[in-house]
Amino acid sequence: MTSTNGDADALNDLLSTVEVDINAYDSSGFTLMHHAASLGYDDCIYALFKAGANLEQYTIVVYSILS
């Protein structure tokens, strides 16, 4: 999320040009979706969802996006 700073258009561009595991964890145990949700980036959440991000995925320390 840092590289797009909440810009859903930039995120969509990245997702269409770079192959990425959309549900991968970072070193803190969070996914892109977790970061977007925690920062309130609604348009990015929608972009990640459309790209196949799992809305029910938990963090490594058992927090869900929906909780």
Phi and psi restraints in degrees (value plus and minus 20) as a CYANA .aco file:
   2 THR   PHI     -78.6   -38.6
   2 THR   PSI     -60.0   -20.0
   3 SER   PHI     -91.8   -51.8
   3 SER   PSI     -39.6     0.4
   4 THR   PHI    -125.2   -85.2
   4 THR   PSI     -36.6     3.4
   5 ASN   PHI      29.1    69.1
   5 ASN   PSI      21.6    61.6
   6 GLY   PHI      62.6   102.6
   6 GLY   PSI     -13.8    26.2
   7 ASP   PHI    -106.8   -66.8
   7 ASP   PSI      83.0   123.0
   8 ALA   PHI     -84.3   -44.3
   8 ALA   PSI     -53.9   -13.9
   9 ASP   PHI     -84.4   -44.4
   9 ASP   PSI     -62.9   -22.9
  10 ALA   PHI     -84.6   -44.6
  10 ALA   PSI     -59.2   -19.2
  11 LEU   PHI     -83.5   -43.5
  11 LEU   PSI     -65.6   -25.6
  12 ASN   PHI     -79.9   -39.9
  12 ASN   PSI     -60.6   -20.6
  13 ASP   PHI     -81.2   -41.2
  13 ASP   PSI     -65.2   -25.2
  14 LEU   PHI     -82.6   -42.6
  14 LEU   PSI     -64.9   -24.9
  15 LEU   PHI     -86.0   -46.0
  15 LEU   PSI     -46.5    -6.5
  16 SER   PHI    -106.3   -66.3
  16 SER   PSI     -33.9     6.1
  17 THR   PHI    -134.1   -94.1
  17 THR   PSI     -38.9     1.1
  18 VAL   PHI    -141.1  -101.1
  18 VAL   PSI     112.5   152.5
  19 GLU   PHI     -99.6   -59.6
  19 GLU   PSI     105.7   145.7
  20 VAL   PHI    -163.0  -123.0
  20 VAL   PSI     125.9   165.9
  21 ASP   PHI     -99.8   -59.8
  21 ASP   PSI      80.0   120.0
  22 ILE   PHI     -81.2   -41.2
  22 ILE   PSI     -41.5    -1.5
  23 ASN   PHI    -127.4   -87.4
  23 ASN   PSI      -4.8    35.2
  24 ALA   PHI     -90.9   -50.9
  24 ALA   PSI     128.8   168.8
  25 TYR   PHI    -109.6   -69.6
  25 TYR   PSI     125.9   165.9
  26 ASP   PHI    -109.2   -69.2
  26 ASP   PSI    -195.0  -155.0
  27 SER   PHI     -86.8   -46.8
  27 SER   PSI     -34.8     5.2
  28 SER   PHI    -114.8   -74.8
  28 SER   PSI     -22.3    17.7
  29 GLY   PHI      68.4   108.4
  29 GLY   PSI      -1.4    38.6
  30 PHE   PHI    -135.0   -95.0
  30 PHE   PSI     134.6   174.6
  31 THR   PHI    -120.5   -80.5
  31 THR   PSI     152.8   192.8
  32 LEU   PHI     -77.0   -37.0
  32 LEU   PSI     -60.2   -20.2
  33 MET   PHI     -83.3   -43.3
  33 MET   PSI     -61.0   -21.0
  34 HIS   PHI     -81.3   -41.3
  34 HIS   PSI     -63.5   -23.5
  35 HIS   PHI     -84.6   -44.6
  35 HIS   PSI     -65.1   -25.1
  36 ALA   PHI     -80.5   -40.5
  36 ALA   PSI     -62.3   -22.3
  37 ALA   PHI     -87.0   -47.0
  37 ALA   PSI     -62.6   -22.6
  38 SER   PHI     -87.9   -47.9
  38 SER   PSI     -45.9    -5.9
  39 LEU   PHI    -114.5   -74.5
  39 LEU   PSI     -23.0    17.0
  40 GLY   PHI      53.7    93.7
  40 GLY   PSI       7.6    47.6
  41 TYR   PHI    -106.6   -66.6
  41 TYR   PSI      55.7    95.7
  42 ASP   PHI     -76.1   -36.1
  42 ASP   PSI     -62.9   -22.9
  43 ASP   PHI     -86.3   -46.3
  43 ASP   PSI     -54.0   -14.0
  44 CYS   PHI     -91.1   -51.1
  44 CYS   PSI     -57.2   -17.2
  45 ILE   PHI     -78.8   -38.8
  45 ILE   PSI     -66.0   -26.0
  46 TYR   PHI     -83.9   -43.9
  46 TYR   PSI     -62.6   -22.6
  47 ALA   PHI     -82.0   -42.0
  47 ALA   PSI     -63.4   -23.4
  48 LEU   PHI     -85.9   -45.9
  48 LEU   PSI     -59.8   -19.8
  49 PHE   PHI     -81.5   -41.5
  49 PHE   PSI     -66.1   -26.1
  50 LYS   PHI     -82.7   -42.7
  50 LYS   PSI     -49.3    -9.3
  51 ALA   PHI    -103.0   -63.0
  51 ALA   PSI     -22.2    17.8
  52 GLY   PHI      85.8   125.8
  52 GLY   PSI      -8.6    31.4
  53 ALA   PHI     -85.3   -45.3
  53 ALA   PSI     122.9   162.9
  54 ASN   PHI    -105.2   -65.2
  54 ASN   PSI      95.3   135.3
  55 LEU   PHI     -91.7   -51.7
  55 LEU   PSI     -39.3     0.7
  56 GLU   PHI    -121.4   -81.4
  56 GLU   PSI     -11.6    28.4
  57 GLN   PHI     -94.4   -54.4
  57 GLN   PSI     114.2   154.2
  58 TYR   PHI    -111.3   -71.3
  58 TYR   PSI     135.6   175.6
  59 THR   PHI     -93.3   -53.3
  59 THR   PSI     152.7   192.7
  60 ILE   PHI     -84.4   -44.4
  60 ILE   PSI     -48.0    -8.0
  61 VAL   PHI    -118.4   -78.4
  61 VAL   PSI       4.8    44.8
  62 VAL   PHI      43.8    83.8
  62 VAL   PSI      31.5    71.5
  63 TYR   PHI    -133.8   -93.8
  63 TYR   PSI     115.7   155.7
  64 SER   PHI    -122.6   -82.6
  64 SER   PSI     139.8   179.8
  65 ILE   PHI     -83.3   -43.3
  65 ILE   PSI     -53.5   -13.5
  66 LEU   PHI    -104.9   -64.9
  66 LEU   PSI     -25.9    14.1
